Amino acid sequence: MKRYDICIARLDPVQGSEMGKTRPVVIVSDDLRNQLLQTVAVCPLTRQLHPAWRSRLQVRCAGQTAEIAVDQIRVLNRTRLARKIAQLSARDADTLRRLISEMYGEP
């Protein structure tokens, strides 16, 4: 499990407006934490596109257009993750890192 790997994850059960079902997620926690902890920080992917939303990053995953939902970032137990299906490109990883910093970093 490495940062920027895209894996299939079971997100149910959910509450309220959380994204659910089994879907791809991108791991955003750093590699050291991924090794030491039983949890990982992830952003889910969706095929429901919202190009005008600044909290989303459009990417290609498994040959399809998808969005990384940075506004839905969450922590999962590693047991919710299944197989790795892809990895973000260096360019997309850099853009994702900047977007997370803009949304959750110091102003």
N, C-alpha and C positions, 0 to 999 in steps of 0.2 A: 504494500500500500504506500504509494508515494503521492506527494503534492502534485496536483494537476492531472492525476489519473482520473479517467471517467469510468465509473463502475455502476452496475445495476444495484439498486437499494430498495428495500421494503420500507416505505415511509408510513404505512398505516400501523396503528391507529393515529388519527390526527384530531385536532380540536380547531374549531372555528375556521379561519381562512387559510390554514396551513395546506401546502400541497401534499397530496396523498398518493396512494397506490404504489405499485412497483414501477420505478422509472430510473433513468440515468441520473447520476449526481457527479459533480466534480469535487474532488477532495481539495480543500483549501488550507487545511492545517499543515504545519511544517513537518518534514520527515522525522525529526527527532521525537516530536509529540506523537506522531503516528506509530512509532516503534514502542514508546514507553507507556502510552495510555490505552485504555480499552475503548476510547471514544475518538471520533474524528469529526472535524468541522467540514461541512459540505454545503454546496449550493446545488439545488435541483435543476434539472433541465426540463424544458417544456417545448412542445411543437406549436403551442399557441403563441403566435408572434405579436409583440407590441413594440414596433420599431421606434415609437415616439417616447417610450419609457426610458428614462436615464438610468434606471436600476436594473436594466437587462443588457446582456451582451449576446449578440447573434453570432453563432458558430456553426460549423459543419460537424456532425457527429454521426458515424455509421452511415455516411452518404446522404444524410438528411439535414435540412436546416433546422436549427433549434435555438432556443435562447437559454442562457444561464441566468437563473433568477436570483440575483444577488440580494434582492429584497426578501428572499425566503431562506437566507442562510440559517443553518441549524447544526446542532451537534447530535450525532448518532452513535449508538453502540456499534462496535465493529461487526457484531454478529448480524446486523441488518444488511451488510454489504455482501453481494454475491461476486460474480466475476468481473474482471476488468474488461471493458470493451474498446477503449480508446485512450488517448492522451491528448491534452491540449497542445496545440502548436506553441512554439516559443512566443510568437507574436500575440496569440490569444491569451496566453498565460500572463504576459506583460500587461496587456490591456485589462485583464481581470484584476490583477494586483492593484493597478491604479484605481479602478472603479471601487474596489473594496476600501482602499485608503480614503477615497473621496467620501464614501458613504459613512464609514465607521471610524475614521481617524480624527485626529485633532483638527479643529477648524483653523 
